[in-house]
Amino acid sequence: MTQDSSVRAGIRAALPLGPPTFLLGASFGVLARPVMGWLAPIVMSVVVFSGAAQFAALSVLAAGGAAGAAIVAGVLMNARWLPMGFAIGPSLPGRAPARAAQAQAIVDASFVMASRGDGTFDRGLLLGATAVQAVSWWTGTAVGVVLGPALPDPEELGLDAIFPAFYLTLLVAEVRGRRALMAAAVGAAVTAALMPIAPVGLPIIAACVGALVGLRRS
């Protein structure tokens, strides 16, 4: 068994992710306050703690959709945590309940950072990296909600470009070799084809399946 890093090492490694995560959280707070009020966005960021799901739910609400439709959109977007949890579970110590509790720390960036590239994951990096992003996301949301009326529209500042840039950075760090490149290409193609016609969240699920097919065929 490869020894895990310390949580402190994970925190240090994830410090560069703090500012962009804070800005994303602030963007969510600014956009969510007119739709959800001042308290709900903060509670949502603490409880849900998933930028993709929260923005998906917010987009449904902002378009006049019902709360049930927003919840479904968020759940579909977060369905990706299931295969990620199955992948990381064997690398976490303890019985099943303890592993499930530790797996709550999975977010996209910490999952990538914790991956050793051989199918195993570094628990210390996972927990430390997620701690940085959690604090940044929560404080960013609170600042965006409180100062929202005094702040410009996030799109005017180009903050809407942070999300795709953030995930592209993770993709570049994760793609190693022809098999991973094939999986990424198939997943991207499936997502691009379904986004104009499928409900929010379904393209992500289909992309996961497409990525697995790409891995198998390569």
N, C-alpha and C positions, 0 to 999 in steps of 0.2 A: 504493500500500500504506500502510495506517495504521500508524504506528510503534507497536511494542509498549512497554508499561510495563516498568520494571525489576522484577526479582524482589523487590527490597526493597520496592517499592510494593505488590506482591502480599502480602507478609508483613504490612505495616502494615494493609492493607485487611481481612485475614483474622483479625487479632488477636481481634475479638469472638467468633469461632467457636471459639477455644481452650478456654474454660471448658466450654461444653456438650459439645464433643467429648471432653474429658478425663473428664467425668462419665459419658458413654456408655461410654467405654473402661473406666472403673472398674466400671461396672455389668456389663459383659461379663466382666471378670476375676472379680468376686465370684460370678457365676452359673456361670462355666465351671469354676472350680477344683474343686468337688465332683464334676463330671462328667468332666473331662479331666485333672485333676492340675494341678500348678503350672507346668510348663514348656510344655506344649502350647498353652495359650491365648496366652502371650507370643509364641511362635514363629508361631502362626497370625496374630496381629495384625500382625507384621512382614511375613510372606510374603503373606498374603491382603489385608490392609489394606482391608477392606470390611465395615463394620458390619452392613449388611443381610444379606450372605451369611453372616457369622460367627454372627449370632443365629439365622438360619434353620438352619444346620448344628447349632448347639447345641440348638435346640428338638427336632430329630430325635433327637439323642443322648440328651437328657434324657428323652424319651418311650420310650427303649429301642430305638430304631432302630439299624440297623447302620451302620458307618462309611461303607460304599458309598452308602447312602441319604443320609447327611449330606453327602457330597461332591457327589452329584447335586443336592441342594437348593441348595448353595452355588453350583454352576456355573450352574444355572438362574437364580438371583437375579442373578448377575453377567453374564448374557447381555446385559443392557442396555448394557454397555460397548462392544459391537460397533457399534451405530448411532451412539453418541456418538463413538467413535473415527473412524468414517468422516466424521462431521460436522466434527470438529476437525482432521483430518489436513492438509487444504490450507492451514491457517493456520500450520503448523509448518515450520520451515526444514530443509533437508537432504534427503538421499535417503530412500527408504522405510525402511531400517533405523533411521536417525536419528530419523525422525518416529515410528516405532513405539516407540522407546525413550522419547521425550519424552511420548508418549501414555500411558505408564504412570502419569503424574501425574494422570490424570483421576480425580476423585471428584465426587460429585454437586454439592457446594457450589462447588468450584473451577470446574467446568464452567459453572455458572450465572454465577459472578462474571466469568469470562473472556469470556463471550458479549457481543459488541458490539451484538447485536440485528439485525444485517444478514446473518447467516450466517457472519461471520468471528469469530475468537477472539483474545484478547490472551494471548500466550505467557507474558509476565512475570507477569501476574495468575494464570494457571493454576499455574505452578510455585511462586510465592510462597505462594498460598493453600493449596496442597496440603502444602507444607512445614510450615506451622503445624498443620494437621490431623494430619499424620503424627506429629509429635512429641507432640501432645496425646493422640492415640489410643494410641500405644505406651506412654507414661508412665502414662496412665490405666489401661490393662490391667495393667501391672506393679504399680501401687499396689493395684488391686482384688484381684489374685492374692495379693499378700503380706499385705495387711491384711484379706483377705476374712473370715476367721473372727471378726475383731473388729468387723466392720461390719454394720449392719442390712441386711435384705433391701431391694434397690433399690426394690421396689414399695411398701414401707412409707414411703419418702421421696418417692414420686411420680416417681421417675426414669424410670419406664416411659413417662411422658408426653412426655419430651424428644424421642424419635424422631419421633412424629407432628408435634409442634410444629416441629421442625427442618425437616422436609420441607414443611410448610405454609408456613413462612417462605420457603423456596426457591421454592415455587410462586407465592406472591404477587409475589415479585421478578421472576419470569420471565413471568408472564401480562401481556401488553401487547396490548390490542385484542381484537376479537371472535373472530378466528381462533384465537388462543392460548387464549381462554376456552373455545371450543367443543372444542378438542383436550383440554384439561384435564378438562372435564366428561365427555366420552366415555371417556377413560382411567379416570377415577374410577368411572364406572358399571360398566365392564367388570370392574375389580378387585373392587368390592363384590359383584358377582354371582358371581364365580368363587371368591372366598376360602373360602366354606364347603364347596366341593366339589372344588376342584382342588388338586393337590400344590403345596407351597411353591415359589415361583418362577414357575410358569406364569401366575398372574394378572398378574405384572409384565410378562411378555413379551406377553401378550394386550393389556394396557393400552397398550403401545407401539404395537401395530398399530392399536388403536382410536383412539389419539391421531392417528396419521397419517391415518386415515379422516376424523376430525373436521376436521383441517386442510384436507384436499382438498375436503370438502363445503362448508366455510365459505368 
